[in-house]
Amino acid sequence: MKRFIGFLSLLLFLTQSSLVAQNLYITGGYYFHTPSGQMKANKGMVIRSGKLVAIGEPLENTREYETLELSDNQYILPGIFDLHAHYRVTFDGVRRDEVVANPVIFLANGVTSTFPGGEIQPEVMLEARRAIDRGEKIGPRIHSSGPYFGTAFPAWDRRTTVEDVYATVDHWAEQGVAGFKAKGISPVLLQALIERAHLHGLTVTGHLGSGYRNTVNPKEAIRMGIDRIEHFLGGDAIPDSVSAYATLQNLDLNNPQTASQIDAQIDWFIANNVYFDATLTAYGYYGHRKAFYDYWHNERQYLTPYAFEITKDTRQELAMFQKIFDVKKKTVKRYYDKGGKITLGTDHPSVGEFIPGFSAHREMEALNAIGIPNADVLRIATINGAEALRMSDKLGSITVGKLADLFVVTGNPLNDITHTRNVQWVVKGGIKYNSKELLNSVKGTMGPKNENDWK
């Protein structure tokens, strides 16, 4: 019965989305002014046909507009960009890109743009994106990445040639992807991927290695022209004699030589305008979880009853990942202090404990805890992601002329970054959603219904 009610709620939302005009007038509260990093009083925000057309101008004739009146303790933030937003879930050993509950949960958390960071079912993700774009499903903008390039893709053929890479890039570029992701790729094929993607005007990001066993160190990937690097900085501090993780977990920044090597690599990022998708909290999910991993919301209520039962004991602590998490806190802060460009990426494919849509708020809290000021954390979560995907001309900040992707929270995030969790309203393309109602619509829907459902 609960699943039926949830389905009816979702159907109602879809119906409303197709009928409500994208004309919205928001008055009251405050909004985040990206250039200054300050909150400014909202004297009137006019959204017409899904685009911000005026800010700070009271609207006298609101007849053609839906009006949203905010209190003095409500704050308007640009929509979050998650550049490592896995839709992937795993239950009973079966992995899928889940597109029933995940898109709604992302949007309900103010995440209005997602780059999946590698898709294991790219055709499923493609159809989900198209259905959302047509208004048939509710969700964020999915800036598709297509299949992984490399061994992370289940169907990857180790005999893949440069010509095969070219053909695959051409195909997915024609499907409208926003960029590509490499993981487990050789140097020759990564160079081919970057060159072909750039021919289409698309970006490439990578989860790379140390150079050990035909992997690619981020230092060399930057030389090839890669646009973003995920997880770790690489460079000479990560020797090619062992795997990247083997070195990273014991990286000692108190060692002058190591610190100098890290600084040189950061300078290499900056000189080549490469973004660093820090994914700070991703490793902590497998650590001791003494900070940032509290449940402020009952995330497991979105699992089907069967998925809930089979994931009671999913906790697995890995000492190596906790060490990497602790090292990353220092390297990410060092990268920030030197002026490197950071993007927000959560990188948390769920196994039933934590749901990816909530993870962006944990990532912001962790970035703030290592010493990044609140305003810059908000920039990392918004405009930096738009810039990294080359979409900052139309997304990423509350600016006249841009598309109206934003969300409303209670409490000022410049005083306490965890206030970003208190999402009341989400606006995507001028269409307003109640966060709580969105979440209620997908309770009990994530995962298999029974032991045979996903076989």
C-alpha positions, 0 to 999 in steps of 0.5 A: 500500500505504501508503495502504491501511495508513493507511486501516486505521489510521484505520478502527481508530481510528474503531472504537475511538472508538465503543467506548471509554467516555468514562471516563478517569483520569489520574494523574501529571504536571502540569496548567495551572491557567488562573486562576493561570497555573501548573502544578500537580501532578496527583494524580488527574484523573477524567473520566466520560462525557467530563466532568471530574468531579474534579481532585486526588483519587486514584481508589481504584476504577479498574475502570470507567476507562481509566488514563493514567499520566504522568511527571514531565516530562509536562504536561496543557494545555487543548485549543487553540482555533483561531479561524481554522482554514482547512481549505482547501487549493489544488492545481493552482489548485483550492480545496477544504475538505479534510476527510480529513487536516486534521481528524485533523492538527488533533486530533493537534496538540492543537487540539480546537476549530476555527472555520473562519473562512469556508468555501468549501464549507460543505456539505462542512464541515457534513457533516464536523462531523456525521460527527465528532459522530456518531463516524464520523470523527476530528477536533476540534470544528468550530464551523462558520462557514458560508459567508463573507458577502461577496466572499470566498465564491466563490458570493457574489452582488453583488446580495445584499440585507439580506433575503437576508442574513437568510435565509442567517443563518436557514438556517445558524443552523438547521444549528447553526453557531457564528457567522459570518465577513464578508470583502469585505462592504459596511457595510449588509450587515455591519450586517444580518449582525450584527443577525441573527446576534445574534438567534440568539445567534451571534457575528460576526467579520470580515476588514475594510478601511479604509472605502475603496471601500465596505469597513468599517473595524473602528472602524465594525464595532465601532460596529455591534456586531461580536464579533471583528476579524481581522488588523488593528486599524483605526481612524483610523490606517487612512484610508479614502482607500486600502486597509487593506494599503496603509497597514498595511505602512507604519504607523509607531508611532514617529510620535506621532499614529499611536501615539495613533490606535492606542491610541484604537482599542485602547481602543475594542476594550476598551470594547466587549469585542471580541476581536482574532484576531491571526493574527500568523504568517499574513502571515509565511508569505509573507515571508522566514521567518527565524523561526517557520517551521522544520519540526520535523515533516515536514508534507509527508508527509501529501500524496498523492504527486501533490500532493507532486510538484506543490507542490515550488516553492510558495515566493512571497515578498511584500515587502508581507506581510513588512512587515505581519508586522513591523508586526503584531508591534508592534501586537499587543504594544501591544494586549496591553500595554493589556489587550486580549483576543487569540485564537489564529487561524492563518489558513493555508490550505495550498498544500502547504508548511505544514499548518494543524494544525501552525500553532497552535504557530507562532502561540504561539511568535510571540506569545511572541517579541514579549513575551507571557508563556508563561502568557498565550500558553496562555490566548490559545490556550485560554480566550480562544477559548472565551470569544470563542465564548461556550463558556467554560462548558464548554470552554477550561480544565481545570476540574471540570464542563467537557468533557474536551478536553485534550492531554499534552506532554513538557516544560513550556511555561511554561519553553519555549513550543515544548514545546507541539509535543511532543504525546503524547496528546490527549483530546477528550470523554474519548476518548484518542488517541495523537498519533503514531498519529493522524498516521500514519493520514493519511500520503499522503492530502491532496490529489488523487491525479492530475491528473484527481482534483479536476477 
